Amino acid sequence: MVHFGHGHHEDVPPISNPPHQHAFILTGNDVVFGTHMTQYHCEIHKYQVILRLGLPPKAMQALRDMRRRNPDATFVLCNAPADPGRGITLLSVPDIASGRRSTFTANIFFGFRDPPDHAPDGWFPWDLSWTIPMIADVEVTVERVVPFRRFAHHEPPPPHPSYFLFSHGTEAHMTNLQTAALLTGPFDAPRFGIDYDHVTSLPEAPHWLEPAMLEAGIVVSLPSIPRLDADGHPIILPDASFAPGEMI
């Protein structure tokens, strides 16, 4: 059960997912996809979801220019903080996945920032008081929800990583399918994982995959990379589980 401490109100179910700010790793030049950055310890972010996003022409061109000048950089899109005066509201992943909401205002950021010393509780890397957007006030349209996965804490990690392969046209991308198994006993504070978050782009779309299947997305396994040690316990992989150009 998920309970967020709401008071007893007839219009607020005891199990809900309140609107919040969500960060998405951006991939693609011709078609832009956003891969949600997950969190195991926070119910609001316990979702793996990839969105095909529509951006206004000026924002799309600015993103392409920045990506061309910085091919190894990571670009992050985050929905804007609530601003009732401008009609900007927060969003929830279930609202997007269910189709109840298909547009929102967002900011696009260049790279990642280390947290400040003595970061306060609830510190958010893309708080506008801390960092400046590369592209601000982008009106985003969710053109399609590619996969949508809610973490199930009873699912054990597989012996080898599984990746979701997706994209459109000549481009292709992958992200690892994460697990968040409950690692603690009934009398301990809950702890989930261990897993990693890896988003990568391929040099080109695989020629062996039918375009419709690529657009829909398929699951591929990487048997050359172990996920469990000799005792069957999950292990922490390097920052990148395979190198650029490596055959896996």
N, C-alpha and C positions, 0 to 999 in steps of 0.2 A: 504494500500500500504506500502511496505517496501522499503526504499531508504537508501543506505549506503554512499551517498555523493560522488559517483564516478563522475569523469569528463565525458564529453560526448565522449565516444569511441564506435565505431561501434561494437567492439568485446566484450563489457561489457554491458549486459542489465541493465536497471535502477533498476530492482528488482533482487537481487541475494543474495547469502549467502557465503561470503568470507571464505576461509579456516582459521582455527583457531585451538587452542588446546581444547580438550574435555576430561572431566574426567568421568570415569565409575566405579561404585561400582561392585566389583567382587563377585560372588556367585558360589558355586558348587565345588566339588572335582573331581568327575568322568568326568563331562562336565562343562566347565567354561562359565558363562554368564556375560556380562557386561551391567549394567543398567545406562544409561546416566543421569548425574546430570543436572537437568534443571535450567533455570533462566527465570523468567517472564519478567524482564526488558530489556533483551538483545535478539535481534532477532536471533542472531547466535545460541543461546542455548534454544530457545522456542520449543523444541522437546522432547517427550518421546519416547525413542527407546531402545529396548533390543537386544543385539547381542549375538549369540552363537559364541564363540571365540575358535580358535585353537592356542595353544601355543607350542613352541618347547619343546621336552621332558625334557631338563634340567631345563627350566623355570617352566614347569608344576610341576616337582618334588620339586623344591625349594618352590613354592607356597604351595603345599600340606604340606611340612614339617613345614613351618611357620604357616599355619593354624592349624595344629595339635598341635603345641606348644602354640598357642595363639587362642583358640577356640572362644573367644569373640571379637577378633580384627576385624577391618574393613580394607579391602585391596582395594586400588584405582589404576586403570590403567589409564594412560594419554598418549596420543600420544606425541611423542618427539617434541621438538621445531625444527623449520626449520634449516637445515644445508646443504646448497647447496654443500659444499665440500664433504659431505658424501652421497649426493643424497637423503636426508631426506626432505620431504615436509609436510606441514600442511594438514589437511583434513577438509571436511565439512560433516555435517550429511546428507544432501541430496545426496551427492556423494555416501555415504555408503548405504543409503536406496534404491537408484535407481540401485545399482549394478555396478555403474561406477567404483567403487574402492572397492577392497576386501582385500587389504593388507596394513599394515603400521607399522612403528617402534614405540614402546611404552616403557614406564617405569612403574614399579609397585612400589607403595608406601605403607608403613605401617601406618595405622591410619590417623588422621587429625591433623593439626597444627593450633594453634590460630594465627591470624594475628599479625604482629609486631606493636608496638606503632607507631602511625602516618603513617600507611600504605599508600603508594602512590596510586594515582588513577590507576586503572587497575591492582592492585596487584593480583597475581595469586598464590594460595596456593602451587602448585606443580612446581613452578619455580625452576630450578636447581641451581640458585644462593641462594636459601633459604632452600632447603631440598635435601636430598640424597636419590636416589631410593633404594628400597630393592632389586630389580632385574632390571638391566639396559639393554637397547638396546635389547628389546624383539621383534622379528619379529612376528607380529600378523596376523592371517588369519581370516577374517569374514566368518564363515561357513554358517551363516544364520541370516537374520533379522527376529526377532520373531514378536513383534508388532512395528508399527511406527505411532506416533500420533503427528501432528502439533497442537499447541494450537489454539483454536478458541475463541476469547475474547467475543463473544456473548453468549457462553454457560454458563448457571448459575450453581452453585454448587448443587449437589444432596443433599437430606435430610440426606442420610447416605453414608459413604465411599464405594467406589467400588475399588476392587483390581483385578489386573491381575495375575492369577495363571498359572505358567509355569514350565517346566523343562524337564528332560529326565531320564528314568530309575527309580531308587529308590529314587532320590532326587527331591525336589520340592521347589519352591521359589514364593514369592509374592511381588508386588510393587503396591502402590496405584495409581489409575488413577487420575491424577491431573486436576484441572480446573484453568483457569486464567482469570476469568471474569473481564471486565473493571469496576472498582469501582468508577471512577471519571466522572464528567460532561464534556461537550464540551469546557468549558473555564478554565479547570484545567489541570495541568500537569498529564499525564496518570499514573495511579497506578493500578496494577493488583493483583489478588489473592482474598482472603487469602487462602493458602493451605499449605500442608506440603509434605515432601519427605521421604517416608518410604520404605526401602527394607529389606526383612526378608526371612529367610529360615525355612522351616517346618522340624519337626523331621524325617518325611518320606513322600513319595509320597502318596496321598490319594488313598485308595483302591477302592473307589467308582467311580473313574474317569478312563475311558478308556485310555490306554497309548497314543494312537494317539491324543486324545483330550488334554491330558496333554502336549504333545510335541507342539501341535499347540497353546495351551493357551486358557483359558476361563476367563470370567469376573465373579467374585463373589461379593456379597454385604454383608455388615456387619450392619444389622439393629439394633444391640444393641448399636451402637456408633453413637451419633448425630453429624451432620455436620453443622446444622443451629440452631440458638437460637429461642426463642419464637416469635421474630419479623421477622424471616426468613433471618437473616443476618448470613454470615459464621462465624464460631468460630475457634479459634486456638486450636488444639488438643495438648495433651502432646507429649513429644519427641517420645514416642512409644504409639500408640493408643490402644495396648493391650499387656499384659505381656506374657513372655514365658510360654507356657503350658496352657494359658487361653483358655477356650472354648468360641467361639464367634458366 
